[in-house]
Amino acid sequence: MPLPKITLWTDAEFYSPYAMSVYVALREKGLPFTLQPVDLAQQQQQTEAYAALSLTRRVPTLAVDEMRLSESSAIAEYLEERFPAPDFERLYPHDREKRARARELQAWLRSDFLPIRQQRPTEVLFAGKKYSPLTEDARRSAAKLIEGAQRLLSGGQQNLFGEWSIADTDLAVMLNRLALHGDALPDSLAEYAWFQWQRASVQLWLGESGKNG
């Protein structure tokens, strides 16, 4: 059976960590897709044309044939169900409880840590920019992130749940906001984030952002 036509709308600079997560998911699944950049600086996401595609008027948005879907974690779960193992690579752990933990982590990373996201934006990750030292609020947020990541990676493993999952990419993004800026981070977490950054699918995204940086 032929694969459906897949299109991914992403920010034109390739700085969105949420678009990155979906891009990595598609690459890991081995699915061919077309990229459609959206110029956020020009508010292209607010046009009526884009609103017709995206309920949220944000990136990423994914089209699989006539299906349209926004929100990166929802897209990842849809891709996992639409293109399941063993025919396609897994995005989430095989074990049910570990899958739940992976989704818990994804939700936490998206809903918390605003001071880190504000003071260490993704220009740190994809353009090498530097900013002022973290405020006290951001240092508390970083301490909470570090404590949680150390609990999840207490065995010193290279992947969170004994096998790679999309939650590894999402956690590495948040940790690398600190590591790539030179902020304090335990060596074990910096090494974990570096290891995740070497994954082929992640490197392909970095290549896309490098073209536009």
DRENDO-1510 file (C-alpha; in Angstrom, 1 decimal, always signed):
<recs>
REC; n; res; u; v; w
REC; 1; MET; +0.0; +0.0; +0.0 .
REC; 2; PRO; +1.5; +3.4; -0.9 .
REC; 3; LEU; +2.3; +5.8; +1.8 .
REC; 4; PRO; +0.0; +8.9; +2.2 .
REC; 5; LYS; +1.1; +12.4; +1.3 .
REC; 6; ILE; +2.6; +14.1; +4.4 .
REC; 7; THR; +3.3; +17.8; +4.8 .
REC; 8; LEU; +4.9; +19.4; +7.9 .
REC; 9; TRP; +4.5; +23.2; +8.4 .
REC; 10; THR; +7.4; +24.5; +10.5 .
REC; 11; ASP; +8.8; +27.9; +11.4 .
REC; 12; ALA; +10.9; +29.3; +8.6 .
REC; 13; GLU; +14.0; +29.6; +10.8 .
REC; 14; PHE; +13.7; +26.0; +12.1 .
REC; 15; TYR; +14.0; +27.3; +15.7 .
REC; 16; SER; +10.7; +25.8; +17.1 .
REC; 17; PRO; +11.4; +22.9; +19.5 .
REC; 18; TYR; +7.9; +21.6; +18.9 .
REC; 19; ALA; +8.3; +21.5; +15.2 .
REC; 20; MET; +11.7; +19.8; +15.8 .
REC; 21; SER; +10.0; +17.1; +17.8 .
REC; 22; VAL; +7.6; +16.3; +15.0 .
REC; 23; TYR; +10.4; +16.5; +12.4 .
REC; 24; VAL; +12.4; +14.0; +14.4 .
REC; 25; ALA; +9.4; +11.7; +14.8 .
REC; 26; LEU; +8.8; +11.7; +11.0 .
REC; 27; ARG; +12.5; +10.9; +10.4 .
REC; 28; GLU; +12.5; +8.1; +13.0 .
REC; 29; LYS; +9.4; +6.6; +11.3 .
REC; 30; GLY; +11.2; +6.7; +8.0 .
REC; 31; LEU; +8.2; +8.6; +6.4 .
REC; 32; PRO; +8.8; +10.8; +3.4 .
REC; 33; PHE; +7.3; +14.3; +3.9 .
REC; 34; THR; +7.4; +17.8; +2.5 .
REC; 35; LEU; +8.4; +20.8; +4.5 .
REC; 36; GLN; +6.4; +24.0; +4.4 .
REC; 37; PRO; +8.0; +26.9; +6.3 .
REC; 38; VAL; +5.9; +29.5; +8.0 .
REC; 39; ASP; +7.3; +33.0; +8.5 .
REC; 40; LEU; +6.4; +33.7; +12.1 .
REC; 41; ALA; +8.2; +37.1; +12.0 .
REC; 42; GLN; +5.7; +38.2; +9.4 .
REC; 43; GLN; +2.7; +36.7; +11.3 .
REC; 44; GLN; +2.1; +34.3; +8.5 .
REC; 45; GLN; +0.5; +31.9; +11.0 .
REC; 46; GLN; -2.3; +34.4; +11.6 .
REC; 47; THR; -3.4; +34.5; +8.0 .
REC; 48; GLU; -6.8; +33.0; +7.0 .
REC; 49; ALA; -5.0; +30.6; +4.7 .
REC; 50; TYR; -3.0; +29.1; +7.6 .
REC; 51; ALA; -6.0; +29.2; +10.0 .
REC; 52; ALA; -7.8; +26.9; +7.5 .
REC; 53; LEU; -5.0; +24.4; +8.1 .
REC; 54; SER; -4.3; +24.8; +11.8 .
REC; 55; LEU; -6.8; +24.9; +14.6 .
REC; 56; THR; -4.3; +26.6; +16.9 .
REC; 57; ARG; -2.6; +28.9; +14.2 .
REC; 58; ARG; +0.7; +27.7; +15.5 .
REC; 59; VAL; +3.5; +25.5; +14.3 .
REC; 60; PRO; +3.9; +22.6; +13.8 .
REC; 61; THR; +0.9; +21.5; +11.8 .
REC; 62; LEU; +0.9; +18.2; +10.1 .
REC; 63; ALA; -1.2; +17.0; +7.1 .
REC; 64; VAL; -1.5; +13.3; +6.3 .
REC; 65; ASP; -3.6; +13.2; +3.2 .
REC; 66; GLU; -6.7; +15.1; +4.3 .
REC; 67; MET; -6.0; +14.9; +8.0 .
REC; 68; ARG; -4.8; +18.1; +9.6 .
REC; 69; LEU; -3.4; +18.2; +13.2 .
REC; 70; SER; -1.5; +20.6; +15.4 .
REC; 71; GLU; +0.2; +20.4; +18.8 .
REC; 72; SER; +3.4; +18.3; +18.7 .
REC; 73; SER; +2.6; +15.7; +21.3 .
REC; 74; ALA; -0.8; +15.0; +19.7 .
REC; 75; ILE; +1.0; +14.7; +16.4 .
REC; 76; ALA; +3.5; +12.2; +17.8 .
REC; 77; GLU; +0.8; +10.0; +19.3 .
REC; 78; TYR; -1.1; +10.1; +16.0 .
REC; 79; LEU; +1.9; +9.1; +14.0 .
REC; 80; GLU; +2.5; +6.2; +16.5 .
REC; 81; GLU; -1.0; +4.9; +15.9 .
REC; 82; ARG; -1.2; +5.6; +12.2 .
REC; 83; PHE; +2.3; +4.1; +11.4 .
REC; 84; PRO; +2.7; +1.5; +14.1 .
REC; 85; ALA; +5.6; -0.9; +14.9 .
REC; 86; PRO; +6.9; -3.3; +13.6 .
REC; 87; ASP; +6.4; -1.8; +10.2 .
REC; 88; PHE; +7.7; +1.5; +11.4 .
REC; 89; GLU; +10.0; +2.5; +14.2 .
REC; 90; ARG; +8.5; +3.2; +17.7 .
REC; 91; LEU; +8.3; +6.7; +19.0 .
REC; 92; TYR; +7.2; +5.5; +22.5 .
REC; 93; PRO; +8.4; +2.6; +24.7 .
REC; 94; HIS; +6.9; -0.8; +24.1 .
REC; 95; ASP; +5.9; -1.1; +27.8 .
REC; 96; ARG; +2.6; +0.6; +28.7 .
REC; 97; GLU; +3.7; +2.1; +32.0 .
REC; 98; LYS; +6.9; +3.5; +30.3 .
REC; 99; ARG; +4.8; +5.0; +27.6 .
REC; 100; ALA; +2.7; +6.7; +30.2 .
REC; 101; ARG; +5.9; +8.0; +31.9 .
REC; 102; ALA; +7.2; +9.3; +28.5 .
REC; 103; ARG; +3.9; +11.2; +27.9 .
REC; 104; GLU; +4.0; +12.5; +31.5 .
REC; 105; LEU; +7.5; +13.9; +30.8 .
REC; 106; GLN; +6.5; +15.5; +27.5 .
REC; 107; ALA; +3.5; +17.2; +29.1 .
REC; 108; TRP; +5.7; +18.5; +32.0 .
REC; 109; LEU; +8.3; +19.9; +29.6 .
REC; 110; ARG; +5.6; +21.7; +27.6 .
REC; 111; SER; +3.7; +23.1; +30.6 .
REC; 112; ASP; +6.5; +24.1; +33.0 .
REC; 113; PHE; +10.0; +25.7; +32.9 .
REC; 114; LEU; +8.8; +29.0; +31.4 .
REC; 115; PRO; +11.7; +31.0; +33.0 .
REC; 116; ILE; +14.2; +28.7; +31.2 .
REC; 117; ARG; +12.3; +29.0; +27.9 .
REC; 118; GLN; +12.2; +32.8; +28.2 .
REC; 119; GLN; +15.8; +33.3; +29.3 .
REC; 120; ARG; +17.4; +30.5; +27.2 .
REC; 121; PRO; +15.3; +30.6; +24.0 .
REC; 122; THR; +16.0; +28.2; +21.2 .
REC; 123; GLU; +18.4; +30.7; +19.6 .
REC; 124; VAL; +20.8; +29.2; +22.1 .
REC; 125; LEU; +20.2; +25.8; +20.6 .
REC; 126; PHE; +20.2; +26.6; +16.9 .
REC; 127; ALA; +22.1; +29.9; +16.6 .
REC; 128; GLY; +24.6; +29.8; +19.4 .
REC; 129; LYS; +23.4; +33.0; +21.0 .
REC; 130; LYS; +24.3; +34.1; +24.5 .
REC; 131; TYR; +22.2; +35.9; +27.1 .
REC; 132; SER; +22.4; +37.4; +30.6 .
REC; 133; PRO; +22.9; +35.1; +33.6 .
REC; 134; LEU; +19.8; +33.3; +34.8 .
REC; 135; THR; +17.6; +35.1; +37.3 .
REC; 136; GLU; +16.8; +33.6; +40.6 .
REC; 137; ASP; +13.4; +32.4; +39.2 .
REC; 138; ALA; +15.1; +30.7; +36.3 .
REC; 139; ARG; +17.7; +29.1; +38.6 .
REC; 140; ARG; +14.9; +27.6; +40.7 .
REC; 141; SER; +13.3; +26.3; +37.5 .
REC; 142; ALA; +16.6; +24.9; +36.3 .
REC; 143; ALA; +17.1; +23.2; +39.7 .
REC; 144; LYS; +13.7; +21.6; +39.4 .
REC; 145; LEU; +14.5; +20.4; +35.9 .
REC; 146; ILE; +17.8; +19.0; +37.0 .
REC; 147; GLU; +16.3; +17.1; +40.0 .
REC; 148; GLY; +13.6; +15.6; +37.8 .
REC; 149; ALA; +16.0; +14.6; +35.0 .
REC; 150; GLN; +18.4; +13.0; +37.6 .
REC; 151; ARG; +15.6; +10.9; +39.0 .
REC; 152; LEU; +14.6; +9.7; +35.5 .
REC; 153; LEU; +18.3; +9.0; +34.6 .
REC; 154; SER; +19.5; +7.7; +38.0 .
REC; 155; GLY; +21.1; +4.7; +36.4 .
REC; 156; GLY; +23.3; +6.7; +34.1 .
REC; 157; GLN; +21.6; +5.3; +31.0 .
REC; 158; GLN; +21.8; +6.9; +27.6 .
REC; 159; ASN; +18.0; +6.7; +27.0 .
REC; 160; LEU; +15.2; +7.4; +29.5 .
REC; 161; PHE; +13.3; +4.1; +29.3 .
REC; 162; GLY; +15.8; +1.5; +28.1 .
REC; 163; GLU; +15.2; +2.4; +24.5 .
REC; 164; TRP; +15.0; +5.6; +22.6 .
REC; 165; SER; +11.7; +7.5; +22.6 .
REC; 166; ILE; +10.6; +10.9; +21.4 .
REC; 167; ALA; +10.6; +12.0; +25.0 .
REC; 168; ASP; +14.4; +11.7; +24.9 .
REC; 169; THR; +14.6; +14.3; +22.2 .
REC; 170; ASP; +12.3; +16.6; +24.1 .
REC; 171; LEU; +14.2; +16.3; +27.4 .
REC; 172; ALA; +17.5; +16.9; +25.5 .
REC; 173; VAL; +16.1; +20.1; +24.1 .
REC; 174; MET; +15.4; +21.5; +27.5 .
REC; 175; LEU; +18.7; +20.4; +29.0 .
REC; 176; ASN; +20.6; +21.8; +26.1 .
REC; 177; ARG; +19.1; +25.2; +26.6 .
REC; 178; LEU; +21.4; +25.2; +29.7 .
REC; 179; ALA; +24.3; +23.0; +28.5 .
REC; 180; LEU; +24.9; +24.8; +25.2 .
REC; 181; HIS; +24.8; +28.2; +26.9 .
REC; 182; GLY; +27.4; +27.1; +29.5 .
REC; 183; ASP; +25.0; +27.2; +32.5 .
REC; 184; ALA; +25.7; +24.8; +35.4 .
REC; 185; LEU; +24.5; +21.3; +34.7 .
REC; 186; PRO; +25.7; +18.0; +36.2 .
REC; 187; ASP; +28.1; +16.2; +33.9 .
REC; 188; SER; +25.8; +13.1; +33.6 .
REC; 189; LEU; +23.0; +15.2; +32.3 .
REC; 190; ALA; +25.2; +17.2; +29.9 .
REC; 191; GLU; +26.5; +13.9; +28.5 .
REC; 192; TYR; +23.0; +12.5; +28.1 .
REC; 193; ALA; +21.9; +15.7; +26.3 .
REC; 194; TRP; +25.0; +15.6; +24.1 .
REC; 195; PHE; +24.4; +11.9; +23.2 .
REC; 196; GLN; +20.8; +12.6; +22.2 .
REC; 197; TRP; +22.0; +15.5; +20.1 .
REC; 198; GLN; +24.1; +13.1; +18.0 .
REC; 199; ARG; +21.1; +11.1; +16.8 .
REC; 200; ALA; +20.8; +11.1; +13.0 .
REC; 201; SER; +17.2; +12.6; +13.0 .
REC; 202; VAL; +18.3; +15.4; +15.3 .
REC; 203; GLN; +21.3; +16.1; +13.2 .
REC; 204; LEU; +19.1; +16.4; +10.2 .
REC; 205; TRP; +17.0; +19.1; +11.9 .
REC; 206; LEU; +20.2; +20.9; +13.0 .
REC; 207; GLY; +21.2; +20.9; +9.4 .
REC; 208; GLU; +17.9; +22.5; +8.4 .
REC; 209; SER; +18.3; +25.2; +11.1 .
REC; 210; GLY; +21.9; +25.8; +10.0 .
REC; 211; LYS; +20.7; +26.6; +6.5 .
REC; 212; ASN; +18.6; +29.4; +7.9 .
REC; 213; GLY; +20.7; +30.5; +10.9 .
</recs>
